[in-house]
Amino acid sequence: MSRNAVEVNRVVNEEHHVYKDPNKWHRQDTTWALSFFGTAIGAGVLFLPINIGQGGVLTLLLALILAYPIVYFSHRGLAKMIYGSKSAGDGITATVHEYFGDNGRVIFDIIYFITLYAILIMYAVSITNTTMSLIENQVGVTPPPRILVSFVLVLGLIFLVNNGQDTIVRIMEYIVYPFIAFLIIISFYLIPQWDFTNISLFGRFTNADGGIGIGGILSVAWLVIPIIVFSFNHFPIISSFVVKQRETYGMKHIERKTAQIQRVSYIITVAVVMFFGISCVLSMSAEDVLLAQEQNLPVLSYLANKFDMPFFVWAAPIVSFIAITKSFLGNYVGAFEGAQDLIKIYGEAMDKQFNEKTTKISY
């Protein structure tokens, strides 16, 4: 069937479909807003305070100012890109292929895979460090060799996502909301530890005169923007979101409804995450920030080792482990999607077809 014929059928189907009232806020809208919240908040949030803490007050202010517009407009742009796509249900790689053709598809797949693969390596290191710290500081025993811990953890996670992906997704859906609640509780829990002398005006970007030049300001911005993108990213879920809103409200109202749901979700998400980040930063000295960065530990694991708080000692590293696991699995699925598409492209070029099992082995 031609593209025009598909479009005609879609329009006809929409004319006979009964949609929900777009002027009301429905339970489904709440579910999607919370889903964005849960998907965005992962391991990146646990490294946010360590990174923004390096730049002092200026970094915090820039993060507060830039967080919402960066998150909102970037994900709104992606949603708009998918509005009229016929391939949204097949994932982001299929949507890119529809818009930009074969060459665009290849370029996107390569960049997409390399980006997510680099993140996976970082998470593999972080989850190893978190586990080693948990064994040593909370359990109180000498941890096994680092290479063995890393091998078992990463291999176990890959095995889970390849053999029980649906089960893992369901488990993570139940975990994510207690995780968000924990972030809010911990933000208030740390208030007694706040010390405003912990944070300087310009942090490590202070020059010899105690000020900051144009180069320093640009360095702060260069630091802040990637942190925000990394901490709030949830683009893999946007395709499913747009498809569902198109089915629920129709193309006539999809722009208004998607914008409304995203706006509500991002206001809540940015408020919670930035409050958590500020609360952690004010509880850490400059030396703490540098040490946490050197040890490549998420902020909760570091604070659990620093403060003698019964609630913190066990809960913080466990939550860190869950958050990193959730983010690793989510990024692994995205990296696999990109790699799978590259393998398919290679197969097409070689006039071969690879089934799903062969693709997994190749990956």
C-alpha positions in Angstrom: 0.0 0.0 0.0 1.4 3.4 -0.9 2.1 6.2 1.6 -0.8 8.2 0.3 -3.2 5.3 0.6 -2.1 4.8 4.2 -2.7 8.5 4.9 -6.2 8.3 3.4 -7.1 5.2 5.5 -5.8 7.0 8.7 -7.9 10.1 8.0 -11.0 7.9 7.3 -10.5 5.9 10.5 -10.1 9.1 12.5 -13.4 10.5 11.2 -15.2 7.4 12.6 -13.3 7.1 15.8 -14.7 8.4 19.1 -12.1 10.4 21.0 -11.9 11.5 24.6 -12.7 15.2 25.4 -9.4 17.1 25.0 -10.7 19.9 27.2 -10.6 17.6 30.3 -7.7 16.1 32.2 -8.1 12.3 32.2 -6.6 9.6 34.3 -4.5 8.5 31.3 -2.9 12.0 31.2 -1.9 11.6 34.8 -0.4 8.2 34.1 1.7 9.6 31.2 2.9 12.6 33.2 4.1 10.2 36.0 5.6 7.9 33.4 7.7 10.8 32.1 8.7 11.6 35.6 9.7 8.0 36.4 11.5 7.5 33.1 13.5 10.7 33.4 14.6 10.2 37.0 17.2 7.6 37.1 20.9 7.2 37.7 21.7 10.6 36.0 19.9 12.3 38.9 22.3 10.7 41.4 25.3 12.3 39.7 23.7 15.7 39.2 24.6 17.1 42.6 28.3 16.0 42.2 28.6 17.8 38.9 26.7 21.0 39.6 28.5 21.2 43.0 31.8 21.8 41.2 30.6 25.1 39.8 29.3 26.8 42.9 26.3 29.1 43.1 26.6 30.1 39.5 26.2 26.5 38.3 23.2 26.0 40.5 21.5 29.2 39.2 22.2 28.3 35.6 20.8 24.8 36.2 17.7 26.2 37.8 17.2 28.7 34.8 18.0 26.3 32.0 16.6 22.9 33.2 12.9 23.4 32.3 13.4 25.0 28.8 16.0 22.5 27.8 13.9 19.5 28.9 10.6 20.9 27.6 11.6 22.2 24.2 13.9 19.3 23.3 11.3 16.7 24.0 8.5 18.8 22.5 10.5 19.0 19.3 10.9 15.2 19.2 7.1 14.8 19.9 6.3 17.2 17.0 8.7 15.2 14.7 6.7 12.1 15.4 3.2 13.6 15.0 2.8 12.8 11.4 5.1 9.8 11.3 3.6 6.4 10.2 6.6 4.6 11.8 6.4 5.9 15.4 5.2 2.6 16.7 8.4 0.9 15.4 10.7 3.1 17.4 12.8 6.2 16.9 15.1 4.6 14.3 12.2 3.8 12.0 10.9 7.3 12.4 14.2 8.8 11.5 14.4 6.5 8.4 11.0 7.8 7.3 12.0 11.4 7.5 15.7 11.3 6.4 16.0 8.3 4.2 18.7 5.6 4.1 21.7 7.8 4.6 20.1 9.7 7.5 19.1 6.4 9.1 22.7 5.1 9.0 24.2 8.3 10.4 21.6 8.4 13.2 22.0 4.7 14.1 25.8 5.1 14.4 25.5 8.2 16.6 22.6 6.8 18.6 24.5 3.5 19.3 27.9 5.2 20.2 26.1 7.6 22.6 24.2 5.0 24.5 27.2 2.6 24.5 29.3 5.2 26.2 26.6 5.7 28.8 26.4 2.0 29.3 30.2 1.8 30.1 29.8 4.6 32.6 26.9 2.9 34.3 28.8 -0.4 34.3 31.6 1.3 36.2 29.2 3.1 38.6 27.2 0.0 39.5 30.5 -1.8 40.2 31.7 1.0 42.4 28.3 1.2 44.2 28.3 -2.6 44.9 32.0 -2.6 46.1 31.2 0.3 48.4 28.0 -1.4 49.7 30.0 -4.6 50.5 32.8 -2.8 52.1 31.0 -0.1 54.1 27.6 -1.5 54.9 28.2 -5.3 54.9 31.6 -4.8 56.5 33.6 -7.4 54.5 36.4 -7.2 52.0 34.8 -7.1 48.5 35.8 -9.7 45.9 38.2 -8.7 43.1 36.8 -5.7 41.1 37.0 -7.5 37.8 34.9 -10.4 39.1 32.2 -8.1 40.6 31.9 -6.1 37.4 31.8 -9.2 35.2 29.0 -10.8 37.3 26.9 -7.7 37.5 27.1 -6.7 33.9 26.6 -10.2 32.6 23.7 -10.7 34.9 22.0 -7.5 33.8 22.5 -8.4 30.1 21.1 -11.9 30.7 18.0 -10.4 32.4 17.2 -7.9 29.7 17.7 -10.5 26.9 15.7 -13.2 28.5 13.1 -11.5 30.6 12.7 -8.0 29.3 8.9 -7.8 29.9 9.3 -8.9 33.5 12.1 -6.4 34.1 10.0 -3.6 32.7 7.1 -4.5 35.0 9.4 -4.7 38.0 11.0 -1.3 37.2 7.5 0.3 36.8 6.7 -0.7 40.4 10.2 0.4 41.7 10.3 3.8 40.1 7.6 5.5 42.2 9.0 4.5 45.6 12.3 5.7 44.2 10.9 9.1 43.4 9.3 9.2 46.9 12.7 8.4 48.4 14.3 11.3 46.6 11.7 13.7 48.0 12.1 12.3 51.5 15.9 12.3 51.4 15.8 16.0 50.2 14.0 17.0 53.4 16.0 14.5 55.5 19.2 16.3 54.6 18.0 19.8 55.5 19.6 19.7 59.0 22.9 19.0 57.3 22.8 22.1 55.1 25.8 24.4 55.4 25.8 27.4 53.1 29.6 27.8 53.6 30.0 24.5 51.7 29.4 26.2 48.4 31.4 29.1 46.9 30.2 31.6 44.3 32.0 30.2 41.3 33.4 26.9 42.6 36.3 25.4 40.8 35.9 28.1 38.1 37.1 30.9 40.4 40.2 32.6 38.9 43.2 34.1 40.7 41.4 37.3 41.5 38.5 35.5 43.2 36.2 36.2 40.2 35.2 34.6 37.0 35.8 35.6 33.4 34.0 35.0 30.2 35.9 31.8 29.7 34.8 30.6 33.2 31.2 31.4 32.4 31.4 29.5 29.2 33.0 26.6 31.0 30.1 26.6 33.5 27.5 26.6 30.7 29.5 23.8 29.0 29.3 21.8 32.2 25.7 22.5 33.0 23.9 21.8 29.7 25.1 18.2 29.2 24.3 17.5 32.9 20.7 18.7 32.5 20.3 16.7 29.3 21.7 13.6 30.9 19.7 13.9 34.1 16.3 14.5 32.5 16.5 12.5 29.3 13.6 10.2 28.5 13.3 10.4 24.7 12.8 6.6 24.1 9.3 6.8 25.6 8.2 9.8 23.4 7.3 7.6 20.4 4.9 5.5 22.4 3.5 8.6 24.1 2.7 10.4 20.8 1.1 7.2 19.3 -1.2 6.8 22.3 -2.3 10.5 22.3 -3.0 10.3 18.6 -5.3 7.3 19.3 -6.9 9.0 22.3 -7.5 12.5 21.1 -6.9 12.5 17.3 -4.6 14.5 15.2 -6.7 17.6 15.6 -5.9 18.0 19.3 -2.7 16.0 19.6 -0.4 19.1 19.7 -2.3 20.8 22.5 -2.7 17.6 24.6 0.9 16.4 24.3 2.1 19.9 25.2 -0.2 20.0 28.2 0.9 16.6 29.5 4.6 17.3 29.0 4.4 20.7 30.6 2.8 19.4 33.8 5.2 16.5 34.0 8.4 18.6 33.4 7.4 21.2 36.0 7.0 18.5 38.6 10.2 16.7 37.5 12.4 19.7 37.4 11.1 20.9 40.8 11.8 17.6 42.5 15.2 16.9 40.9 16.5 20.4 41.5 15.4 20.4 45.1 17.2 17.1 45.6 20.3 18.4 43.8 20.4 21.6 45.9 19.8 19.7 49.1 22.7 17.3 48.4 25.1 20.1 47.3 24.4 22.1 50.5 25.2 18.9 52.5 28.6 18.4 50.9 31.9 20.4 51.1 34.0 21.1 48.1 36.3 18.3 49.2 33.4 15.9 49.4 32.4 16.8 45.9 35.9 16.1 44.5 36.2 12.9 46.5 32.9 11.6 45.2 33.9 12.4 41.7 37.2 10.7 42.1 35.5 7.6 43.5 32.9 7.7 40.7 30.2 7.1 43.4 26.6 8.3 43.1 25.8 11.0 45.6 23.6 8.8 47.8 26.3 6.2 48.3 28.9 8.9 49.2 26.5 10.6 51.7 25.7 7.2 53.2 29.4 6.8 54.0 29.8 10.3 55.2 26.8 10.7 57.6 26.1 8.3 60.5 22.4 8.1 59.8 20.7 4.7 60.3 18.1 5.5 57.7 20.7 6.5 55.2 23.3 3.9 55.8 21.4 1.0 54.1 18.7 2.8 52.1 21.0 5.1 50.1 23.3 2.6 48.5 20.4 0.2 47.8 18.4 3.0 46.1 21.6 4.0 44.1 22.0 0.4 42.9 18.3 0.2 41.8 18.5 3.6 40.0 21.7 2.7 38.1 20.3 -0.7 37.3 17.1 0.9 35.9 19.1 3.3 33.8 21.5 0.6 32.6 18.6 -1.6 31.4 16.8 1.3 29.7 19.9 2.5 27.9 20.8 -1.1 27.0 17.4 -1.5 25.2 18.1 1.7 23.3 21.6 0.7 22.3 20.3 -2.7 21.2 17.7 -1.0 19.0 20.4 1.1 17.3 22.8 -1.9 16.9 19.9 -4.1 15.7 19.1 -1.6 13.0 22.8 -1.3 11.9 22.9 -5.1 11.6 19.8 -5.1 9.5 21.3 -2.4 7.2 24.5 -4.5 6.9 22.3 -7.5 6.1 20.4 -5.6 3.4 23.7 -4.4 1.9 24.9 -8.0 1.8 21.5 -9.3 0.5 21.0 -11.3 3.7 18.4 -11.4 6.4 19.1 -11.9 10.1 16.5 -13.2 12.5 16.2 -11.9 16.1 18.4 -14.6 17.6 21.2 -14.0 15.1 21.0 -10.2 15.8 21.3 -10.7 19.5 24.3 -13.0 19.1 25.9 -10.4 16.7 25.3 -7.6 19.2 
